[in-house]
């Protein structure tokens, strides 16, 4: 986290945040096009997570908490898994 008393540090962190926001926006736009297989879409999400970790090392938990649900919604909407691939949390009768 940037030192609030150091304007250079704050500007650098803001720049990294802007780069991450653009990367996430581009990844979401690509995924919403629906031109990939689900495996390729998951690879795009993984690459975006790696980019986030490169910009903010050690903050993977924040990505998983904030951005992963957004990507999961897009994957489920645009690239649904076949019914046979879904795992039910209870036994069938």
VMD Tcl script that builds the backbone (N, CA, C; Angstrom):
set m [mol new atoms 279]
animate dup $m
set s [atomselect $m all]
$s set {name element resname resid chain x y z} {
  {N N UNK 1 A 0.840 -1.179 0.000}
  {CA C UNK 1 A 0.000 0.000 0.000}
  {C C UNK 1 A 0.882 1.237 0.000}
  {N N UNK 2 A 0.446 2.249 -0.701}
  {CA C UNK 2 A 1.240 3.463 -0.850}
  {C C UNK 2 A 1.222 4.281 0.439}
  {N N UNK 3 A 2.352 4.948 0.692}
  {CA C UNK 3 A 2.449 5.862 1.819}
  {C C UNK 3 A 1.666 7.120 1.460}
  {N N UNK 4 A 0.600 7.453 2.213}
  {CA C UNK 4 A -0.233 8.602 1.844}
  {C C UNK 4 A 0.512 9.932 1.864}
  {N N UNK 5 A 1.665 9.995 2.549}
  {CA C UNK 5 A 2.411 11.247 2.589}
  {C C UNK 5 A 3.379 11.389 1.410}
  {N N UNK 6 A 3.515 10.345 0.607}
  {CA C UNK 6 A 4.440 10.374 -0.522}
  {C C UNK 6 A 3.647 10.394 -1.833}
  {N N UNK 7 A 3.559 11.551 -2.483}
  {CA C UNK 7 A 2.753 11.642 -3.707}
  {C C UNK 7 A 3.260 10.758 -4.845}
  {N N UNK 8 A 4.554 10.498 -4.906}
  {CA C UNK 8 A 5.101 9.641 -5.957}
  {C C UNK 8 A 4.615 8.208 -5.758}
  {N N UNK 9 A 4.652 7.745 -4.516}
  {CA C UNK 9 A 4.193 6.396 -4.199}
  {C C UNK 9 A 2.696 6.240 -4.500}
  {N N UNK 10 A 1.936 7.249 -4.154}
  {CA C UNK 10 A 0.487 7.219 -4.421}
  {C C UNK 10 A 0.235 7.180 -5.925}
  {N N UNK 11 A 0.967 7.974 -6.682}
  {CA C UNK 11 A 0.796 8.006 -8.136}
  {C C UNK 11 A 1.174 6.669 -8.764}
  {N N UNK 12 A 2.239 6.031 -8.262}
  {CA C UNK 12 A 2.638 4.720 -8.786}
  {C C UNK 12 A 1.559 3.667 -8.513}
  {N N UNK 13 A 1.012 3.673 -7.301}
  {CA C UNK 13 A -0.034 2.708 -6.987}
  {C C UNK 13 A -1.286 2.955 -7.818}
  {N N UNK 14 A -1.620 4.222 -8.014}
  {CA C UNK 14 A -2.782 4.555 -8.844}
  {C C UNK 14 A -2.565 4.089 -10.279}
  {N N UNK 15 A -1.351 4.233 -10.770}
  {CA C UNK 15 A -1.039 3.756 -12.124}
  {C C UNK 15 A -1.191 2.250 -12.242}
  {N N UNK 16 A -0.723 1.511 -11.234}
  {CA C UNK 16 A -0.890 0.048 -11.248}
  {C C UNK 16 A -2.363 -0.332 -11.172}
  {N N UNK 17 A -3.132 0.388 -10.363}
  {CA C UNK 17 A -4.567 0.117 -10.262}
  {C C UNK 17 A -5.269 0.375 -11.593}
  {N N UNK 18 A -4.867 1.438 -12.279}
  {CA C UNK 18 A -5.448 1.742 -13.596}
  {C C UNK 18 A -5.116 0.644 -14.609}
  {N N UNK 19 A -3.873 0.158 -14.585}
  {CA C UNK 19 A -3.478 -0.917 -15.497}
  {C C UNK 19 A -4.290 -2.181 -15.212}
  {N N UNK 20 A -4.485 -2.484 -13.940}
  {CA C UNK 20 A -5.274 -3.667 -13.579}
  {C C UNK 20 A -6.722 -3.507 -14.025}
  {N N UNK 21 A -7.292 -2.334 -13.811}
  {CA C UNK 21 A -8.683 -2.105 -14.218}
  {C C UNK 21 A -8.841 -2.287 -15.724}
  {N N UNK 22 A -7.901 -1.757 -16.499}
  {CA C UNK 22 A -7.963 -1.919 -17.965}
  {C C UNK 22 A -7.817 -3.387 -18.358}
  {N N UNK 23 A -6.912 -4.105 -17.714}
  {CA C UNK 23 A -6.717 -5.524 -18.026}
  {C C UNK 23 A -7.983 -6.320 -17.726}
  {N N UNK 24 A -8.613 -6.037 -16.606}
  {CA C UNK 24 A -9.854 -6.740 -16.239}
  {C C UNK 24 A -10.969 -6.380 -17.212}
  {N N UNK 25 A -11.082 -5.113 -17.578}
  {CA C UNK 25 A -12.120 -4.695 -18.524}
  {C C UNK 25 A -11.941 -5.366 -19.883}
  {N N UNK 26 A -10.702 -5.446 -20.353}
  {CA C UNK 26 A -10.435 -6.096 -21.636}
  {C C UNK 26 A -10.751 -7.588 -21.555}
  {N N UNK 27 A -10.338 -8.235 -20.468}
  {CA C UNK 27 A -10.614 -9.664 -20.305}
  {C C UNK 27 A -12.125 -9.916 -20.276}
  {N N UNK 28 A -12.864 -9.100 -19.550}
  {CA C UNK 28 A -14.317 -9.267 -19.490}
  {C C UNK 28 A -14.959 -9.062 -20.862}
  {N N UNK 29 A -14.493 -8.066 -21.602}
  {CA C UNK 29 A -15.037 -7.819 -22.932}
  {C C UNK 29 A -14.754 -8.991 -23.872}
  {N N UNK 30 A -13.541 -9.524 -23.803}
  {CA C UNK 30 A -13.207 -10.689 -24.629}
  {C C UNK 30 A -14.089 -11.881 -24.277}
  {N N UNK 31 A -14.256 -12.129 -22.991}
  {CA C UNK 31 A -15.048 -13.281 -22.561}
  {C C UNK 31 A -16.509 -13.145 -22.976}
  {N N UNK 32 A -17.040 -11.944 -22.915}
  {CA C UNK 32 A -18.453 -11.735 -23.264}
  {C C UNK 32 A -18.722 -11.921 -24.750}
  {N N UNK 33 A -17.678 -11.886 -25.577}
  {CA C UNK 33 A -17.869 -12.105 -27.006}
  {C C UNK 33 A -18.296 -13.537 -27.296}
  {N N UNK 34 A -17.906 -14.461 -26.438}
  {CA C UNK 34 A -18.311 -15.844 -26.599}
  {C C UNK 34 A -17.636 -16.582 -27.731}
  {N N UNK 35 A -16.462 -16.153 -28.129}
  {CA C UNK 35 A -15.788 -16.786 -29.264}
  {C C UNK 35 A -14.742 -17.812 -28.848}
  {N N UNK 36 A -14.673 -18.130 -27.570}
  {CA C UNK 36 A -13.673 -19.060 -27.058}
  {C C UNK 36 A -14.346 -20.323 -26.529}
  {N N UNK 37 A -13.570 -21.362 -26.367}
  {CA C UNK 37 A -14.071 -22.520 -25.632}
  {C C UNK 37 A -14.007 -22.175 -24.146}
  {N N UNK 38 A -14.684 -22.959 -23.328}
  {CA C UNK 38 A -14.643 -22.682 -21.884}
  {C C UNK 38 A -13.212 -22.794 -21.358}
  {N N UNK 39 A -12.455 -23.764 -21.848}
  {CA C UNK 39 A -11.071 -23.923 -21.387}
  {C C UNK 39 A -10.228 -22.696 -21.744}
  {N N UNK 40 A -10.432 -22.159 -22.926}
  {CA C UNK 40 A -9.707 -20.956 -23.321}
  {C C UNK 40 A -10.126 -19.761 -22.467}
  {N N UNK 41 A -11.419 -19.686 -22.163}
  {CA C UNK 41 A -11.918 -18.597 -21.320}
  {C C UNK 41 A -11.307 -18.671 -19.923}
  {N N UNK 42 A -11.204 -19.869 -19.383}
  {CA C UNK 42 A -10.585 -20.046 -18.065}
  {C C UNK 42 A -9.115 -19.641 -18.120}
  {N N UNK 43 A -8.456 -19.912 -19.226}
  {CA C UNK 43 A -7.061 -19.508 -19.397}
  {C C UNK 43 A -6.934 -17.987 -19.398}
  {N N UNK 44 A -7.878 -17.300 -20.006}
  {CA C UNK 44 A -7.871 -15.835 -20.005}
  {C C UNK 44 A -8.010 -15.308 -18.578}
  {N N UNK 45 A -8.905 -15.907 -17.809}
  {CA C UNK 45 A -9.078 -15.496 -16.413}
  {C C UNK 45 A -7.793 -15.744 -15.626}
  {N N UNK 46 A -7.170 -16.893 -15.837}
  {CA C UNK 46 A -5.928 -17.213 -15.127}
  {C C UNK 46 A -4.817 -16.229 -15.492}
  {N N UNK 47 A -4.739 -15.863 -16.764}
  {CA C UNK 47 A -3.716 -14.898 -17.197}
  {C C UNK 47 A -3.974 -13.524 -16.581}
  {N N UNK 48 A -5.233 -13.153 -16.465}
  {CA C UNK 48 A -5.576 -11.874 -15.838}
  {C C UNK 48 A -5.203 -11.892 -14.363}
  {N N UNK 49 A -5.413 -13.024 -13.703}
  {CA C UNK 49 A -5.026 -13.149 -12.287}
  {C C UNK 49 A -3.515 -13.039 -12.147}
  {N N UNK 50 A -2.779 -13.663 -13.046}
  {CA C UNK 50 A -1.313 -13.564 -13.000}
  {C C UNK 50 A -0.859 -12.125 -13.199}
  {N N UNK 51 A -1.517 -11.400 -14.086}
  {CA C UNK 51 A -1.174 -10.003 -14.304}
  {C C UNK 51 A -1.469 -9.181 -13.046}
  {N N UNK 52 A -2.591 -9.483 -12.393}
  {CA C UNK 52 A -2.929 -8.784 -11.151}
  {C C UNK 52 A -1.875 -9.046 -10.080}
  {N N UNK 53 A -1.415 -10.293 -9.999}
  {CA C UNK 53 A -0.387 -10.625 -9.014}
  {C C UNK 53 A 0.951 -9.974 -9.350}
  {N N UNK 54 A 1.232 -9.788 -10.624}
  {CA C UNK 54 A 2.464 -9.098 -11.014}
  {C C UNK 54 A 2.400 -7.619 -10.619}
  {N N UNK 55 A 1.215 -7.029 -10.726}
  {CA C UNK 55 A 1.055 -5.627 -10.364}
  {C C UNK 55 A 0.969 -5.429 -8.850}
  {N N UNK 56 A 0.328 -6.375 -8.177}
  {CA C UNK 56 A 0.137 -6.303 -6.724}
  {C C UNK 56 A 0.536 -7.639 -6.096}
  {N N UNK 57 A 1.828 -7.884 -5.932}
  {CA C UNK 57 A 2.302 -9.161 -5.401}
  {C C UNK 57 A 1.717 -9.455 -4.010}
  {N N UNK 58 A 1.371 -10.720 -3.816}
  {CA C UNK 58 A 0.850 -11.150 -2.530}
  {C C UNK 58 A -0.594 -10.773 -2.270}
  {N N UNK 59 A -1.288 -10.270 -3.276}
  {CA C UNK 59 A -2.682 -9.839 -3.081}
  {C C UNK 59 A -3.659 -10.714 -3.849}
  {N N UNK 60 A -3.310 -11.979 -4.025}
  {CA C UNK 60 A -4.192 -12.911 -4.722}
  {C C UNK 60 A -5.514 -13.092 -4.019}
  {N N UNK 61 A -5.510 -12.958 -2.678}
  {CA C UNK 61 A -6.748 -13.093 -1.925}
  {C C UNK 61 A -7.750 -12.008 -2.296}
  {N N UNK 62 A -7.260 -10.814 -2.583}
  {CA C UNK 62 A -8.148 -9.719 -2.992}
  {C C UNK 62 A -8.743 -10.016 -4.364}
  {N N UNK 63 A -7.922 -10.534 -5.288}
  {CA C UNK 63 A -8.438 -10.917 -6.607}
  {C C UNK 63 A -9.531 -11.963 -6.439}
  {N N UNK 64 A -9.262 -12.981 -5.610}
  {CA C UNK 64 A -10.235 -14.054 -5.421}
  {C C UNK 64 A -11.527 -13.557 -4.786}
  {N N UNK 65 A -11.436 -12.571 -3.936}
  {CA C UNK 65 A -12.612 -12.046 -3.253}
  {C C UNK 65 A -13.408 -11.071 -4.112}
  {N N UNK 66 A -12.703 -10.225 -4.865}
  {CA C UNK 66 A -13.372 -9.137 -5.586}
  {C C UNK 66 A -13.642 -9.473 -7.049}
  {N N UNK 67 A -12.632 -9.972 -7.756}
  {CA C UNK 67 A -12.765 -10.145 -9.201}
  {C C UNK 67 A -13.180 -11.547 -9.629}
  {N N UNK 68 A -12.795 -12.569 -8.884}
  {CA C UNK 68 A -13.139 -13.938 -9.276}
  {C C UNK 68 A -14.650 -14.141 -9.414}
  {N N UNK 69 A -15.486 -13.621 -8.505}
  {CA C UNK 69 A -16.934 -13.790 -8.708}
  {C C UNK 69 A -17.444 -13.136 -9.989}
  {N N UNK 70 A -16.859 -12.009 -10.351}
  {CA C UNK 70 A -17.250 -11.339 -11.602}
  {C C UNK 70 A -16.931 -12.228 -12.805}
  {N N UNK 71 A -15.709 -12.791 -12.813}
  {CA C UNK 71 A -15.336 -13.683 -13.898}
  {C C UNK 71 A -16.183 -14.958 -13.883}
  {N N UNK 72 A -16.492 -15.478 -12.706}
  {CA C UNK 72 A -17.309 -16.695 -12.607}
  {C C UNK 72 A -18.694 -16.468 -13.204}
  {N N UNK 73 A -19.280 -15.307 -12.930}
  {CA C UNK 73 A -20.601 -14.999 -13.507}
  {C C UNK 73 A -20.541 -14.971 -15.027}
  {N N UNK 74 A -19.515 -14.337 -15.572}
  {CA C UNK 74 A -19.381 -14.267 -17.028}
  {C C UNK 74 A -19.194 -15.672 -17.603}
  {N N UNK 75 A -18.331 -16.466 -16.983}
  {CA C UNK 75 A -18.106 -17.829 -17.478}
  {C C UNK 75 A -19.396 -18.640 -17.446}
  {N N UNK 76 A -20.162 -18.525 -16.363}
  {CA C UNK 76 A -21.403 -19.298 -16.253}
  {C C UNK 76 A -22.465 -18.828 -17.244}
  {N N UNK 77 A -22.497 -17.526 -17.529}
  {CA C UNK 77 A -23.490 -16.996 -18.462}
  {C C UNK 77 A -23.140 -17.298 -19.916}
  {N N UNK 78 A -21.879 -17.098 -20.271}
  {CA C UNK 78 A -21.473 -17.177 -21.674}
  {C C UNK 78 A -20.975 -18.573 -22.045}
  {N N UNK 79 A -20.352 -19.260 -21.094}
  {CA C UNK 79 A -19.761 -20.575 -21.349}
  {C C UNK 79 A -20.317 -21.590 -20.350}
  {N N UNK 80 A -21.606 -21.875 -20.396}
  {CA C UNK 80 A -22.172 -22.798 -19.399}
  {C C UNK 80 A -21.592 -24.203 -19.560}
  {N N UNK 81 A -21.439 -24.857 -18.421}
  {CA C UNK 81 A -20.960 -26.230 -18.447}
  {C C UNK 81 A -22.115 -27.152 -18.801}
  {N N UNK 82 A -21.835 -28.250 -19.508}
  {CA C UNK 82 A -22.900 -29.216 -19.793}
  {C C UNK 82 A -23.467 -29.768 -18.489}
  {N N UNK 83 A -24.721 -30.154 -18.516}
  {CA C UNK 83 A -25.383 -30.648 -17.307}
  {C C UNK 83 A -24.630 -31.820 -16.691}
  {N N UNK 84 A -24.024 -32.671 -17.506}
  {CA C UNK 84 A -23.294 -33.828 -16.984}
  {C C UNK 84 A -22.043 -33.415 -16.228}
  {N N UNK 85 A -21.511 -32.237 -16.502}
  {CA C UNK 85 A -20.280 -31.792 -15.860}
  {C C UNK 85 A -20.545 -31.117 -14.516}
  {N N UNK 86 A -21.783 -30.783 -14.244}
  {CA C UNK 86 A -22.109 -30.115 -12.983}
  {C C UNK 86 A -22.164 -31.132 -11.857}
  {N N UNK 87 A -21.714 -30.724 -10.736}
  {CA C UNK 87 A -21.722 -31.603 -9.566}
  {C C UNK 87 A -22.844 -31.126 -8.638}
  {N N UNK 88 A -23.743 -32.036 -8.325}
  {CA C UNK 88 A -24.844 -31.684 -7.424}
  {C C UNK 88 A -24.386 -31.867 -5.983}
  {N N UNK 89 A -24.773 -30.966 -5.096}
  {CA C UNK 89 A -24.361 -31.081 -3.715}
  {C C UNK 89 A -25.166 -32.116 -2.916}
  {N N UNK 90 A -26.109 -32.783 -3.541}
  {CA C UNK 90 A -26.922 -33.778 -2.855}
  {C C UNK 90 A -27.155 -34.965 -3.783}
  {N N UNK 91 A -27.427 -36.148 -3.248}
  {CA C UNK 91 A -27.625 -37.317 -4.116}
  {C C UNK 91 A -28.945 -37.220 -4.878}
  {N N UNK 92 A -28.942 -37.758 -6.090}
  {CA C UNK 92 A -30.163 -37.811 -6.906}
  {C C UNK 92 A -31.059 -38.940 -6.412}
  {N N UNK 93 A -32.350 -38.773 -6.590}
  {CA C UNK 93 A -33.305 -39.831 -6.233}
  {C C UNK 93 A -33.979 -40.352 -7.461}
}
mol reanalyze $m
mol bondsrecalc $m
mol representation Tube
mol addrep $m
